[in-house]
Amino acid sequence: MLPDRLPPLPTLAQLRALLVVAEAGGFSEAAARTGASQSSLSEAVAKLEALTGRPLLRRGRGGAVPTPAGERLLTYARLSLQAAEDALHAAQEGEPLAGTVRVASFRSTATHLLPPALAAFRARYPGVRVHLLDGETEGGGEALVRGGQADAAFVIGEHSPDLRLTPLMVDEYLFVAPAARGAHPVALFELAQGPLLLPSGLNSCHRRVMAYLRRHGLQAEQITELGEDSVILGMVAHSLGVSVMPRLALTPLPGGVVALPLPEPLARPLALATLPHRAGLPLLRAFSATLLGTLHQLAAQGPLPAPAAAPASPLLH
């Protein structure tokens, strides 16, 4: 038999209030973002704290930040809110679809792969909003998907057994040097000579290039970290260093530089990552199918945009 009285449980409204206040950094900012009153948000969080028997936010003049207990609860709050939304989305078989798809992306995929896919997706599913997130944050798109902040993410499709990976394409890395160097084959020592210009250490490309150097027993004499691909290319064009960059980041290839194959190939297999139990949701199935369809169309029209000095990236089918 069921007990006469079930223990009180948090409501979705209470969990959402805690989440929005934690993400906004305070009650006033959360109220401004959501249109709810500060008093209603405060009351919802207070009731949640009463249920847990401990403070979930540390309040101060600078705003409100989660306590350790609050951080632990936030993980499950995101999952609970996501599960509630998924329950509604699961009923949306057929068309029209409605809702929001949150996609984390690298800059290069957001520049060259997403625009045609989003145009096709919007034309077919006008009731669905796509929200783009930075896929180069700490932990990358994988962490955003696991934590419930993103529904799907462009990732390097390796070593993620807990995620559902849909292969997209293989993006080759190229050696980028001043045009005055010429187009003769690249020697390994050139990667370690002079300033090596790379994105910041948190960037997946930085980590991949550094692993490549270690694998070949190389250590760069000087590494300069720069935030934007365009800045790196401008510096290379003025003979201030060399770089190793994925093909998509080099499209279109600016003047003053050459992009050449590495002595030993290096590539990133791009994939779309989702949580396995969410991959079958109609919204995510529709987005994934549209993205794959767009890539197939691009392949049929010719190679994906690529520097002339290197062969085209093959699509994985």
C-alpha positions in Angstrom: 0.0 0.0 0.0 1.1 3.6 -0.6 1.7 5.6 2.5 -1.2 8.0 3.5 1.1 11.0 3.1 3.9 11.3 0.6 6.9 13.4 1.7 6.8 17.0 0.3 8.7 17.4 -2.9 10.0 20.5 -4.6 7.9 22.0 -7.4 9.3 22.8 -10.8 8.6 26.5 -10.1 10.9 26.3 -7.0 13.6 24.5 -8.9 13.4 27.0 -11.8 13.6 30.0 -9.4 16.8 28.6 -7.8 18.2 28.0 -11.3 17.5 31.5 -12.7 18.8 33.3 -9.6 22.0 31.2 -9.6 22.6 31.9 -13.3 21.7 35.6 -13.0 23.9 36.0 -9.9 21.1 37.7 -7.9 17.4 38.1 -7.4 17.1 41.5 -9.0 18.8 40.4 -12.2 16.8 37.2 -12.3 13.6 39.2 -11.9 14.6 41.4 -14.8 15.4 38.5 -17.0 12.3 36.5 -16.3 9.7 39.2 -15.6 8.9 37.6 -12.2 8.9 39.7 -9.1 11.8 39.5 -6.7 9.5 38.6 -3.9 8.0 35.6 -5.7 11.5 34.3 -6.6 12.7 34.9 -3.0 9.6 33.0 -1.6 10.2 30.1 -4.0 13.8 29.7 -3.0 13.0 30.1 0.7 10.4 27.2 0.4 13.1 25.1 -1.3 15.5 25.8 1.4 12.9 24.9 4.0 12.4 21.5 2.2 16.2 20.8 2.2 16.8 22.2 5.7 19.8 24.2 4.6 20.7 27.4 2.8 21.1 27.0 -1.0 22.2 30.5 -1.8 24.7 32.8 -0.1 23.2 36.3 -0.2 25.3 39.4 -0.1 25.6 42.9 -1.4 27.1 41.6 -4.6 24.2 39.3 -5.3 23.6 35.6 -4.6 25.8 32.6 -5.2 25.0 28.9 -4.6 26.3 27.3 -1.5 27.9 23.8 -1.9 24.5 22.3 -1.2 23.0 24.6 -3.8 25.5 23.6 -6.4 24.6 19.9 -5.8 20.9 20.6 -6.0 21.3 22.7 -9.2 22.6 19.7 -11.1 19.3 17.8 -10.4 17.2 21.0 -10.8 18.5 21.2 -14.4 17.8 17.6 -15.0 14.3 17.8 -13.5 13.4 20.8 -15.6 14.8 19.2 -18.7 12.9 16.0 -18.1 9.6 18.0 -17.7 10.2 19.8 -21.0 11.2 16.6 -22.6 7.9 15.0 -21.6 6.1 17.7 -23.6 8.5 17.5 -26.5 8.1 13.7 -26.7 4.5 14.2 -27.6 5.3 16.4 -30.6 5.5 13.6 -33.2 4.9 14.9 -36.7 4.6 18.6 -37.5 4.4 21.4 -36.6 7.2 21.3 -34.0 7.6 24.0 -31.4 10.1 24.8 -28.7 13.8 25.7 -28.3 16.9 23.8 -29.3 20.1 24.9 -27.6 23.2 24.1 -29.6 26.8 24.6 -28.5 29.3 25.2 -31.3 32.9 26.0 -32.2 33.4 29.3 -33.9 34.4 27.6 -37.2 31.4 25.3 -37.3 29.1 28.2 -36.3 30.6 30.2 -39.2 30.6 27.6 -42.0 28.3 24.6 -41.2 25.5 26.1 -39.1 24.2 29.0 -41.3 22.9 26.8 -44.2 21.6 24.2 -41.8 19.8 26.8 -39.7 18.3 28.4 -42.7 16.9 25.0 -43.8 15.7 24.2 -40.3 13.9 27.5 -39.9 12.2 27.1 -43.2 10.8 23.7 -42.3 10.2 24.3 -38.6 9.4 28.0 -38.1 8.0 27.3 -34.6 11.4 26.1 -33.3 13.9 28.6 -31.9 17.6 27.7 -32.0 19.8 29.2 -29.3 23.5 29.1 -29.9 26.1 28.7 -27.1 29.8 28.9 -27.0 31.2 25.4 -27.3 34.7 26.5 -26.3 33.9 27.1 -22.6 35.7 25.1 -20.0 34.7 21.5 -20.5 33.5 22.2 -24.0 30.2 21.3 -25.6 30.3 17.9 -24.0 30.1 19.4 -20.5 27.2 21.7 -21.6 25.3 18.7 -22.9 26.0 16.6 -19.8 25.0 19.4 -17.5 21.8 20.2 -19.3 22.8 23.6 -20.5 22.8 22.5 -24.2 20.6 20.0 -26.1 23.3 19.3 -28.7 26.9 20.3 -29.3 29.4 20.2 -32.0 32.3 18.2 -30.5 35.4 16.3 -31.5 33.9 12.9 -31.8 36.3 10.9 -29.6 36.2 9.3 -26.1 32.7 10.2 -25.1 31.0 6.9 -24.4 28.3 8.5 -22.3 27.1 10.6 -25.3 25.4 9.8 -28.5 27.7 11.0 -31.3 26.5 11.5 -34.9 29.5 11.8 -37.2 29.5 14.9 -39.4 32.9 15.4 -41.2 36.6 15.2 -40.7 38.3 18.6 -40.5 42.0 18.5 -41.3 44.6 20.7 -39.5 47.0 22.7 -41.7 50.3 24.5 -41.2 49.8 28.2 -41.6 52.8 30.4 -42.5 53.6 33.7 -44.2 53.2 33.5 -48.0 56.9 34.3 -48.4 57.7 30.8 -47.0 56.5 29.3 -50.2 54.5 26.1 -50.8 57.2 23.4 -50.4 56.4 20.5 -48.0 56.4 21.3 -44.3 59.1 19.8 -42.0 58.3 19.0 -38.4 60.9 21.3 -37.0 59.1 24.3 -38.5 56.3 23.8 -36.0 58.6 24.4 -33.1 60.7 27.2 -34.6 59.8 30.8 -33.9 56.5 31.9 -32.3 53.7 29.4 -32.5 50.4 31.3 -32.5 47.5 29.4 -31.0 44.1 30.0 -29.4 43.9 30.1 -25.6 44.8 26.9 -23.6 41.1 26.1 -22.9 40.5 25.9 -26.7 40.2 22.3 -28.0 42.4 23.2 -31.0 45.2 24.4 -28.6 45.1 21.1 -26.7 45.1 19.0 -29.9 48.0 20.8 -31.4 50.1 20.6 -28.2 49.4 16.9 -28.0 50.5 16.6 -31.6 53.8 18.3 -30.8 54.4 16.1 -27.8 53.7 13.0 -29.8 56.5 14.0 -32.2 59.0 15.0 -29.5 58.7 18.7 -30.3 58.6 21.7 -27.9 57.7 25.1 -29.3 60.3 27.7 -28.6 57.6 30.3 -27.9 53.8 30.0 -27.8 51.6 33.1 -28.1 47.9 32.7 -27.2 45.4 34.8 -29.1 41.7 34.9 -28.8 40.5 35.3 -32.4 41.4 33.3 -35.5 41.4 36.5 -37.6 44.1 38.0 -35.2 46.2 34.8 -35.6 46.0 35.0 -39.4 46.8 38.7 -39.4 49.9 38.1 -37.3 51.1 35.2 -39.6 50.5 37.4 -42.7 53.0 39.9 -41.2 55.6 37.2 -40.4 55.1 37.4 -36.7 54.8 33.6 -36.3 53.2 30.5 -37.7 50.2 28.5 -36.6 48.4 25.1 -37.0 44.6 25.5 -37.6 41.7 23.4 -38.8 40.6 23.9 -42.4 37.2 25.3 -41.4 38.8 28.1 -39.4 40.8 29.1 -42.6 37.9 29.6 -44.9 38.2 31.8 -46.8 42.0 31.9 -46.7 43.2 35.5 -46.5 46.0 37.0 -48.5 49.6 36.9 -47.2 49.5 33.3 -45.8 49.8 29.8 -47.1 48.1 26.8 -45.6 49.8 23.4 -46.2 49.4 19.8 -45.1 51.3 18.8 -42.0 54.1 16.2 -42.3 52.0 13.8 -40.3 48.3 14.2 -40.7 46.2 15.7 -37.8 42.4 16.0 -38.0 39.4 16.5 -35.8 36.4 14.2 -36.5 33.5 16.5 -35.9 30.3 15.1 -34.5 27.0 16.2 -33.0 26.7 15.1 -29.4 23.4 14.6 -27.5 22.5 12.6 -24.4 21.5 9.1 -25.5 18.1 9.1 -23.8 17.2 12.5 -25.4 18.5 11.8 -29.0 15.1 10.4 -30.0 13.1 13.5 -29.0 11.3 15.0 -32.1 13.1 18.3 -31.8 16.6 16.8 -31.7 15.8 14.3 -34.4 14.6 17.1 -36.6 17.7 19.2 -36.0 20.1 16.3 -36.5 18.4 15.2 -39.7 18.4 18.8 -41.1 22.1 19.2 -40.3 23.0 15.9 -41.9 20.8 16.7 -44.9 22.5 20.1 -45.4 26.0 18.5 -45.2 25.0 15.9 -47.8 23.7 18.7 -50.1 27.0 20.7 -49.7 28.9 17.5 -50.5 26.8 17.0 -53.6 27.4 20.5 -54.8 31.2 20.2 -54.4 33.8 20.1 -51.7 33.2 22.1 -48.5 35.0 25.5 -48.5 38.6 24.8 -48.1 42.0 26.4 -48.7 43.2 25.7 -52.2 46.5 24.3 -50.9 44.8 21.3 -49.2 42.4 18.6 -50.3 38.7 18.8 -49.4 37.5 17.2 -46.2 35.5 14.1 -46.8 32.0 13.7 -45.3 31.4 10.7 -43.1 28.3 8.8 -44.2 
